[in-house]
Amino acid sequence: MSLAALFVFLIVSALQLADRYLDLARKRGSQSEEQIKLRLEIKQLLQEANQLSTPSTFAQAAKLKRLAAAKEKELAKIQEQNTKETQSLYDKYRKILLVAKVLIHALLVLWFWSTPVTTVPRHLLQPFGKMFSWKGVDSATGHIVVGILPWMFLTSRVSKLLCEKFGFVLLRP
């Protein structure tokens, strides 16, 4: 396998990994200190209210539950506002990444358009050899010559699959 094929694979894999990282970061979200503090206060208020379960302390328990409900509403508002802000930020990053992908793919196609990316023995691509061949067969070796477009299609599928299967190892929080 040639260095050009490896180079294209690494570039396409890096773009797929960046896309996967952006998706995971968006799904995971972030919690501010204020949100964590409110969650702890709500948990503490509900625990205190549950401890006051006797009839004589019912009014105090109800007051604590109402206070916890008010804090939950406040937390929901903060989360909604935070979600809108982060969603717009991730949308901007996604657009930038899309533009970078298009430019890099276009540059790779222009760079390798007239030259084969790699040559592969016939027996490895037996049923699909003609699909991947660029200008037929290398006359010196008898190997199938693979062009940039089929190679980019193949590497994008493989790198996407690898990012889905093993992305959690590389993209730990």
DACOR-V451458 format. One record per residue. N is the residue number from 0. OMEGA is omega in degrees with one decimal (NA if undefined). NEAR is the number of other C-alpha atoms within 8 Angstrom. Layout:
# DACOR-V451458
N_OMEGA_NEAR ; N_OMEGA_NEAR
This chain:
# DACOR-V451458
0_-176.1_7 ; 1_177.9_8 ; 2_178.9_6 ; 3_179.6_8 ; 4_178.1_11 ; 5_178.1_9 ; 6_179.2_8 ; 7_179.3_11 ; 8_-179.2_12 ; 9_178.7_8 ; 10_-179.1_8 ; 11_178.3_12 ; 12_178.4_13 ; 13_177.3_8 ; 14_177.7_9 ; 15_179.5_12 ; 16_176.9_11 ; 17_177.7_8 ; 18_179.2_10 ; 19_179.1_11 ; 20_179.1_9 ; 21_177.3_11 ; 22_-179.9_8 ; 23_178.7_8 ; 24_179.1_8 ; 25_-178.5_10 ; 26_-177.7_6 ; 27_-179.7_6 ; 28_178.4_8 ; 29_179.0_4 ; 30_178.4_6 ; 31_178.2_6 ; 32_179.1_6 ; 33_179.0_6 ; 34_179.4_11 ; 35_179.1_9 ; 36_179.0_8 ; 37_178.4_11 ; 38_179.0_10 ; 39_178.3_8 ; 40_179.5_9 ; 41_179.9_12 ; 42_-179.9_8 ; 43_179.1_8 ; 44_179.5_12 ; 45_176.7_11 ; 46_177.8_8 ; 47_179.6_10 ; 48_178.9_13 ; 49_177.7_8 ; 50_-179.6_6 ; 51_-175.2_10 ; 52_178.9_9 ; 53_-179.5_6 ; 54_-178.1_5 ; 55_-179.0_5 ; 56_-177.9_9 ; 57_-177.8_10 ; 58_179.5_7 ; 59_178.2_9 ; 60_178.8_13 ; 61_178.2_9 ; 62_178.7_8 ; 63_178.8_12 ; 64_177.1_11 ; 65_177.9_8 ; 66_177.5_9 ; 67_178.3_12 ; 68_177.9_9 ; 69_178.6_8 ; 70_176.1_10 ; 71_176.5_11 ; 72_178.1_8 ; 73_177.9_8 ; 74_178.6_11 ; 75_177.6_8 ; 76_179.9_8 ; 77_179.6_9 ; 78_179.3_9 ; 79_178.9_8 ; 80_179.6_8 ; 81_179.4_8 ; 82_178.7_9 ; 83_-179.1_8 ; 84_-177.9_8 ; 85_178.9_10 ; 86_178.9_9 ; 87_178.0_8 ; 88_179.1_8 ; 89_175.9_10 ; 90_177.1_8 ; 91_179.1_8 ; 92_179.9_9 ; 93_178.2_10 ; 94_178.0_8 ; 95_178.7_8 ; 96_178.1_9 ; 97_178.1_8 ; 98_179.2_8 ; 99_178.2_8 ; 100_-178.4_9 ; 101_-179.6_8 ; 102_-178.8_8 ; 103_177.7_8 ; 104_178.5_8 ; 105_178.4_8 ; 106_178.1_8 ; 107_178.7_10 ; 108_178.9_10 ; 109_-177.3_7 ; 110_-174.5_7 ; 111_-175.4_11 ; 112_-174.1_9 ; 113_-179.2_5 ; 114_176.3_6 ; 115_-180.0_12 ; 116_-179.4_13 ; 117_172.6_11 ; 118_-175.6_12 ; 119_176.7_11 ; 120_-176.6_9 ; 121_-174.3_10 ; 122_178.4_5 ; 123_-178.7_6 ; 124_-170.3_9 ; 125_-177.1_7 ; 126_-174.2_4 ; 127_-174.9_7 ; 128_-177.8_10 ; 129_178.1_6 ; 130_-176.8_6 ; 131_-176.8_12 ; 132_-178.0_12 ; 133_179.2_8 ; 134_177.5_7 ; 135_-172.3_8 ; 136_175.0_9 ; 137_-173.8_10 ; 138_-177.5_6 ; 139_-174.7_4 ; 140_-176.9_5 ; 141_179.1_9 ; 142_177.9_11 ; 143_-179.3_14 ; 144_-177.2_16 ; 145_179.5_15 ; 146_-173.6_16 ; 147_-176.5_12 ; 148_176.6_7 ; 149_179.7_10 ; 150_178.4_12 ; 151_176.3_11 ; 152_-178.9_8 ; 153_-178.6_8 ; 154_178.3_12 ; 155_177.8_12 ; 156_-178.4_8 ; 157_-179.0_8 ; 158_176.4_12 ; 159_177.9_11 ; 160_178.7_8 ; 161_178.3_9 ; 162_178.6_12 ; 163_-176.6_9 ; 164_-173.2_7 ; 165_-179.2_8 ; 166_-179.3_11 ; 167_179.7_8 ; 168_-177.6_6 ; 169_-172.4_6 ; 170_177.5_7 ; 171_178.9_5 ; 172_NA_2
